Amino acid sequence: MARRIEESSLQAIVEVVGPRPEGITAPEIADALDTALPRRILQYRLKAPVDGRRLATERIRSLGPLPFAQGY
């Protein structure tokens, strides 16, 4: 069984991410938290507020400009 994450840890993450509607990276979150966490632990802790709908994730992949076919 997975270990339960303390509410104070989840709240700290929400407080770091909340004021950043434009988004924030995992390394930026790690830097803003008072405790140093290994990346995998941070990912695990980020999953809980996302699953609980306290945070949302969004991935946008930029493909850059689309190439145009010559001669058409």
Secondary structure, 3 states (H helix, E strand, C coil): CCCCCCHHHHHHHHHHHCCCCCCCCHHHHHHHCCCCCCHHHHHHHHHHHHHCCCCCCCCCCCCCCCCCCCCC
